Amino acid sequence: MGVGKVVNLPLKNTIRSYVDIFEGNENTENIATATAFYDGLAELLVKGQHTLDLWAYGLDQFGLMEMKSLVSGSGGMLAMHEEFNHFIFKTSF
């Protein structure tokens, strides 16, 4: 799990949703730590002159909100949709 985790164990705990973020409840306790971790990784990408592109499925399912600086900081591209068969993915590749 580590410092980049976006949800705690046990598995009965769920990843944060928009409502959780708005209310600031217990499902959001990892946001600040995870965001700081991924911001640090983004700095390493920039220093190494690397770019990160992400093709993702579902914004709230795996912590993309916390990882956004990896893409935006490195000048990468992000394609996100609820279907991998969608034209966004097909035309992005």
N, C-alpha and C positions, 0 to 999 in steps of 0.2 A: 504494500500500500504506500507508505512513505509520505513525504511532504506534499506531493502533487495530488494526493487523493481528494476526491470530491464527495465521497460518501463514507460513512463509518460502518464497521461491522458491528453487530450481526446483520445478516441479510434482511431482517425485518425493517431496518432503517432504509428509507428511500432517498434517492437523489433529490436535491432541491427543485422546486417548481417555481414558476413566476409568483404564485401566491406566497410561497415560503419566503422568497426574496423580498417581496413587498412588505410582509409582516415581520421579517427578521427573526423567524423562529428557529428552533434547534436544528432543523435540516440545513441551515445556512452556516453552521459553525466552521466549515472547512473553506469557505469562499476566500477569505483574506489570505490564509496560508497558501492555498493552492495557487491563487492569482500571483502572489509574490514569487512563488517557485517558478511558474511559467514565464513571468516577466524576466527573471534571471536567466532562464534558458534563451529567451528572445535576445537578450543582450549578448549572449555567447554566439548566437547565430549571426548577429550583425557584426560583431568583432571578427568572426571567421569568414565574413562575406558570403554567407549561405542564405538561401531562400527556402521557406517552408510553404508548400502548397498542401491544402487539406480538402479532401472530398469526404463529406460527412453526412450522416443520417441522423436527424433529430437533434436539435440544439440542446435540449435539456437532458439527454440520455447518457452523456458521457463526460460532460464538463467542458464543452466547447467555449462556454462563456469565460471560464477561467483561462483557457488557452488562447484567447483571441489575439493577445500580443505576439504570439509566435508567428502568426500570419501577417498581421498589420505591421509589426515592427521590422520584419525581414523583407517586406515588399512582396509577400507571397499572394496566392490566390486561394479563395475559399469558395467551394460549391457545396451548398447544404440544401437538402430537400428531404421529404418523407418517402421518396421512392427512388431507388437506384436506377430504375428504368425510365425516369423522367428525362425530358429533353435537356434540362440543365446539365445533367451528368454526361449525356451523350455528346453534347456539343462542347463541353469543357475539355474532354480528353482530346 
